[in-house]
């Protein structure tokens, strides 16, 4: 999410408390598709409000 918001890698490294930038890049700077991001948001919202994480079509 930091990368999506154009936060530079050094700032992300410091916020995540990694020893160096390489760790941050190797672990967290992977590409995530928009579909994956939407699915993840749906799950987080449901978990936070205590609801089901099932897609409406699965009900």
DSSP file (Angstrom, degrees, kcal/mol; ACC not computed):
  #  RESIDUE AA STRUCTURE BP1 BP2  ACC     N-H-->O    O-->H-N    N-H-->O    O-->H-N    TCO  KAPPA ALPHA  PHI   PSI    X-CA   Y-CA   Z-CA
    1    1 A X     >        0   0    0      0, 0.0     4,-1.4     0, 0.0     6,-0.2   0.000 360.0 360.0 360.0 -35.1    0.0    0.0    0.0
    2    2 A X  T  4> +     0   0    0      1,-0.2     5,-2.6     2,-0.2     3,-0.3   0.923 360.0  49.0 -62.5 -41.8    2.9    2.3    0.7
    3    3 A X  T >45S+     0   0    0      1,-0.2     3,-1.8     3,-0.2    -1,-0.2   0.896 107.0  55.3 -64.2 -40.1    4.2    1.8   -2.8
    4    4 A X  T 345S+     0   0    0      1,-0.3    -1,-0.2     2,-0.1    -2,-0.2   0.818 106.7  51.7 -61.8 -30.5    0.8    2.4   -4.3
    5    5 A X  T 3<5S-     0   0    0     -4,-1.4    -1,-0.3    -3,-0.3    -2,-0.2   0.277 120.6-111.3 -90.0   9.9    0.8    5.8   -2.5
    6    6 A X  T < 5 +     0   0    0     -3,-1.8     2,-0.4     1,-0.2    -3,-0.2   0.764  58.2 163.4  66.3  28.7    4.2    6.6   -4.0
    7    7 A X      < -     0   0    0     -5,-2.6    -1,-0.2    -6,-0.2    -2,-0.1  -0.651  42.4-114.2 -74.8 130.6    6.1    6.4   -0.6
    8    8 A X     >  -     0   0    0     -2,-0.4     4,-2.2     1,-0.1     3,-0.3  -0.264  20.8-113.1 -68.7 157.1    9.8    6.1   -1.4
    9    9 A X  H  > S+     0   0    0      1,-0.2     4,-2.6     2,-0.2     5,-0.2   0.827 113.9  55.4 -62.2 -36.1   11.5    2.8   -0.5
   10   10 A X  H  > S+     0   0    0      2,-0.2     4,-2.1     1,-0.2    -1,-0.2   0.914 109.4  46.7 -65.1 -42.9   13.7    4.4    2.3
   11   11 A X  H  > S+     0   0    0     -3,-0.3     4,-2.6     2,-0.2    -2,-0.2   0.916 112.9  49.7 -64.9 -42.6   10.7    5.8    4.1
   12   12 A X  H  X S+     0   0    0     -4,-2.2     4,-2.5     1,-0.2    -2,-0.2   0.915 109.1  53.0 -60.9 -43.0    8.9    2.4    3.8
   13   13 A X  H  X>S+     0   0    0     -4,-2.6     5,-2.1     1,-0.2     4,-0.7   0.919 111.5  45.6 -58.1 -45.4   12.0    0.6    5.1
   14   14 A X  H ><5S+     0   0    0     -4,-2.1     3,-0.5     2,-0.2    -2,-0.2   0.907 112.8  49.3 -66.8 -42.4   12.0    2.9    8.2
   15   15 A X  H 3<5S+     0   0    0     -4,-2.6    -2,-0.2     1,-0.2    -1,-0.2   0.882 115.9  43.2 -63.9 -37.6    8.3    2.6    8.8
   16   16 A X  H 3<5S-     0   0    0     -4,-2.5    -1,-0.2    -5,-0.2    -2,-0.2   0.509 108.7-128.5 -86.2  -5.4    8.5   -1.2    8.6
   17   17 A X  T <<5 +     0   0    0     -4,-0.7    -3,-0.2    -3,-0.5     2,-0.2   0.838  47.2 163.9  61.5  37.9   11.8   -1.2   10.7
   18   18 A X      < -     0   0    0     -5,-2.1    -1,-0.2    -6,-0.2     3,-0.1  -0.563  46.6-124.5 -82.0 152.0   13.8   -3.3    8.2
   19   19 A X  S    S-     0   0    0     -2,-0.2     2,-0.3     1,-0.1    -1,-0.1   0.823  87.9  -0.1 -66.5 -32.0   17.5   -3.3    8.5
   20   20 A X  S  > S-     0   0    0      1,-0.1     4,-1.2    -7,-0.1     3,-0.5  -0.967  73.8-103.6-153.5 168.3   18.0   -2.2    4.9
   21   21 A X  H  > S+     0   0    0     -2,-0.3     4,-2.7     1,-0.2     5,-0.2   0.826 111.8  65.6 -64.8 -32.8   16.1   -1.3    1.8
   22   22 A X  H  > S+     0   0    0      1,-0.2     4,-3.0     2,-0.2     5,-0.2   0.888  99.2  51.9 -60.0 -40.1   16.9   -4.6    0.1
   23   23 A X  H  > S+     0   0    0     -3,-0.5     4,-2.3     2,-0.2     5,-0.4   0.939 111.0  47.9 -60.6 -46.8   14.8   -6.5    2.6
   24   24 A X  H  X>S+     0   0    0     -4,-1.2     4,-2.5     1,-0.2     5,-0.7   0.930 114.7  45.6 -60.1 -47.1   11.8   -4.1    2.0
   25   25 A X  H  X5S+     0   0    0     -4,-2.7     4,-1.0     1,-0.2    -2,-0.2   0.926 114.2  47.8 -63.6 -45.5   12.1   -4.4   -1.7
   26   26 A X  H  <5S+     0   0    0     -4,-3.0    -1,-0.2    -5,-0.2    -2,-0.2   0.862 124.2  29.1 -65.8 -36.6   12.5   -8.2   -1.7
   27   27 A X  H  <5S+     0   0    0     -4,-2.3     3,-0.3    -5,-0.2    -2,-0.2   0.905 131.1  23.2 -91.5 -46.2    9.6   -8.9    0.6
   28   28 A X  H  <5S+     0   0    0     -4,-2.5    -3,-0.2    -5,-0.4   -25,-0.2   0.548 100.3  75.2-108.5  -8.8    7.1   -6.1    0.1
   29   29 A X     << +     0   0    0     -4,-1.0    -1,-0.2    -5,-0.7    -4,-0.1   0.112  63.9 131.7 -96.8  25.3    7.5   -4.5   -3.3
   30   30 A X        -     0   0    0     -3,-0.3     2,-0.3     1,-0.1    -3,-0.0  -0.346  65.0 -99.2 -71.9 156.5    5.9   -7.3   -5.2
   31   31 A X        -     0   0    0     -2,-0.1     2,-0.4     1,-0.0    -1,-0.1  -0.593  35.9-168.3 -80.2 135.2    3.3   -6.5   -7.8
   32   32 A X        -     0   0    0     -2,-0.3    -1,-0.0    -3,-0.1     2,-0.0  -0.992  18.5-129.4-125.4 127.3   -0.4   -7.0   -6.8
   33   33 A X     >  -     0   0    0     -2,-0.4     4,-2.3     1,-0.1     5,-0.2  -0.270  22.7-114.1 -70.9 160.5   -3.1   -6.9   -9.4
   34   34 A X  H  > S+     0   0    0      1,-0.2     4,-2.4     2,-0.2     5,-0.2   0.878 118.3  54.4 -61.5 -38.1   -6.2   -4.7   -8.9
   35   35 A X  H  > S+     0   0    0      2,-0.2     4,-2.2     1,-0.2    -1,-0.2   0.910 108.9  47.7 -63.6 -42.0   -8.3   -7.9   -8.7
   36   36 A X  H  > S+     0   0    0      1,-0.2     4,-2.4     2,-0.2    -2,-0.2   0.907 111.4  51.0 -64.2 -41.4   -6.1   -9.2   -5.9
   37   37 A X  H  X S+     0   0    0     -4,-2.3     4,-2.4     2,-0.2    -2,-0.2   0.900 110.4  48.6 -63.5 -41.7   -6.3   -5.8   -4.1
   38   38 A X  H  X S+     0   0    0     -4,-2.4     4,-2.1     2,-0.2    -1,-0.2   0.903 111.9  49.1 -65.2 -41.5  -10.1   -5.7   -4.3
   39   39 A X  H  X S+     0   0    0     -4,-2.2     4,-2.1     2,-0.2    -2,-0.2   0.911 111.6  49.4 -63.9 -42.4  -10.4   -9.3   -3.0
   40   40 A X  H  X S+     0   0    0     -4,-2.4     4,-2.6     1,-0.2    -2,-0.2   0.918 110.1  50.6 -63.6 -43.9   -8.0   -8.5   -0.1
   41   41 A X  H  X S+     0   0    0     -4,-2.4     4,-2.5     1,-0.2    -1,-0.2   0.897 108.6  52.8 -60.0 -40.8  -10.0   -5.3    0.8
   42   42 A X  H  X S+     0   0    0     -4,-2.1     4,-2.2     2,-0.2    -1,-0.2   0.919 110.9  46.5 -62.1 -44.5  -13.2   -7.3    0.8
   43   43 A X  H  X S+     0   0    0     -4,-2.1     4,-2.7     2,-0.2     5,-0.2   0.932 112.6  49.3 -64.9 -46.5  -11.8   -9.9    3.2
   44   44 A X  H  X S+     0   0    0     -4,-2.6     4,-2.5     1,-0.2    -2,-0.2   0.915 111.0  49.7 -60.7 -43.2  -10.4   -7.3    5.5
   45   45 A X  H  X S+     0   0    0     -4,-2.5     4,-1.7     1,-0.2     6,-0.2   0.932 112.9  46.9 -60.9 -45.0  -13.6   -5.3    5.6
   46   46 A X  H  X>S+     0   0    0     -4,-2.2     5,-2.5     1,-0.2     4,-0.6   0.897 112.7  49.1 -65.5 -39.9  -15.6   -8.5    6.4
   47   47 A X  H ><5S+     0   0    0     -4,-2.7     3,-0.7     1,-0.2    -1,-0.2   0.902 109.6  52.0 -65.8 -40.2  -13.1   -9.6    9.1
   48   48 A X  H 3<5S+     0   0    0     -4,-2.5    -1,-0.2     1,-0.2    -2,-0.2   0.830 115.5  40.2 -67.5 -31.6  -13.2   -6.2   10.8
   49   49 A X  H 3<5S-     0   0    0     -4,-1.7    -1,-0.2    -5,-0.2    -2,-0.2   0.409 114.0-115.2 -98.2   3.5  -17.0   -6.1   11.0
   50   50 A X  T <<5S+     0   0    0     -3,-0.7    -3,-0.2    -4,-0.6    -4,-0.1   0.698  70.1 133.4  77.9  19.4  -17.2   -9.8   11.9
   51   51 A X      < -     0   0    0     -5,-2.5     2,-0.2    -6,-0.2    -1,-0.2  -0.198  62.0 -74.1 -93.5-173.9  -19.0  -10.8    8.8
   52   52 A X        -     0   0    0      1,-0.1    -1,-0.2     2,-0.1    -5,-0.0  -0.533  25.2-151.0 -79.2 146.3  -18.7  -13.6    6.3
   53   53 A X        +     0   0    0     -2,-0.2     2,-0.2    -7,-0.1    -1,-0.1   0.293  58.6 120.3 -98.7   9.0  -15.8  -13.6    3.8
   54   54 A X  S    S-     0   0    0      1,-0.1     2,-0.1     2,-0.1    -2,-0.1  -0.486  71.4-111.6 -75.3 142.8  -17.8  -15.5    1.2
   55   55 A X    >   -     0   0    0     -2,-0.2     3,-2.5     1,-0.1     4,-0.5  -0.475  29.9-115.5 -66.9 142.2  -18.5  -14.0   -2.1
   56   56 A X  G >  S+     0   0    0      1,-0.3     3,-1.2     2,-0.2    -1,-0.1   0.808 115.5  59.7 -52.0 -32.6  -22.2  -13.2   -2.6
   57   57 A X  G 3  S+     0   0    0      1,-0.2    -1,-0.3     2,-0.1    -2,-0.0   0.687  98.7  59.2 -71.3 -15.8  -22.4  -15.7   -5.4
   58   58 A X  G <         0   0    0     -3,-2.5    -1,-0.2     1,-0.2    -2,-0.2   0.545 360.0 360.0 -88.4  -7.0  -21.3  -18.5   -3.0
   59   59 A X    <         0   0    0     -3,-1.2    -1,-0.2    -4,-0.5    -2,-0.1   0.473 360.0 360.0 -82.3 360.0  -24.2  -17.9   -0.7
